[in-house]
């Protein structure tokens, strides 16, 4: 079965990214396909390279990045939500003359159309967070 996952909650204040990662791992282990991961609203904070969780907490952004790269998944970050929260790639940093970029490798900035397309490509779309 093909799945698209949408993550709306931030790693620092929501269970959504952790639950989504556990679910994604179970999907892959079960032989299912993840056609798209879409990070939206505060979920875009999962893709920042500069967040550093306390030593006694899981580093969910690093775990997500490793999972995405290991399984070569299509991981899309909503560009509007990302810009609003200060998550940018090199191109957007240049465009807005920002001092640097912080989007982790393995992610791509794009629009909400990618969420819609993911839903069309998948048999099921599962959302995490509100």
Secondary structure in CASP SS format (residue, H / E / C, confidence):
PFRMAT SS
TARGET T0000
AUTHOR 0000-0000-0000
METHOD secondary structure of the structure
MODEL  1
X C 1.00
X E 1.00
X E 1.00
X E 1.00
X E 1.00
X E 1.00
X E 1.00
X C 1.00
X C 1.00
X C 1.00
X C 1.00
X C 1.00
X C 1.00
X C 1.00
X C 1.00
X H 1.00
X H 1.00
X H 1.00
X H 1.00
X H 1.00
X H 1.00
X H 1.00
X H 1.00
X H 1.00
X H 1.00
X H 1.00
X H 1.00
X H 1.00
X H 1.00
X C 1.00
X C 1.00
X C 1.00
X E 1.00
X E 1.00
X E 1.00
X E 1.00
X E 1.00
X E 1.00
X E 1.00
X C 1.00
X H 1.00
X H 1.00
X H 1.00
X H 1.00
X H 1.00
X H 1.00
X H 1.00
X E 1.00
X C 1.00
X C 1.00
X C 1.00
X C 1.00
X C 1.00
X C 1.00
X C 1.00
X C 1.00
X C 1.00
X C 1.00
X C 1.00
X H 1.00
X H 1.00
X H 1.00
X H 1.00
X H 1.00
X H 1.00
X H 1.00
X H 1.00
X H 1.00
X H 1.00
X H 1.00
X H 1.00
X C 1.00
X C 1.00
X C 1.00
X E 1.00
X E 1.00
X E 1.00
X E 1.00
X H 1.00
X H 1.00
X H 1.00
X H 1.00
X H 1.00
X H 1.00
X C 1.00
X C 1.00
X C 1.00
X C 1.00
X C 1.00
X H 1.00
X H 1.00
X H 1.00
X H 1.00
X H 1.00
X H 1.00
X C 1.00
X C 1.00
X C 1.00
X C 1.00
X C 1.00
X C 1.00
X C 1.00
X E 1.00
X C 1.00
X C 1.00
X C 1.00
X E 1.00
X E 1.00
X E 1.00
X E 1.00
X C 1.00
X C 1.00
X H 1.00
X H 1.00
X H 1.00
X H 1.00
X H 1.00
X H 1.00
X H 1.00
X H 1.00
X H 1.00
X C 1.00
X C 1.00
X E 1.00
X E 1.00
X E 1.00
X E 1.00
X E 1.00
X C 1.00
X C 1.00
END
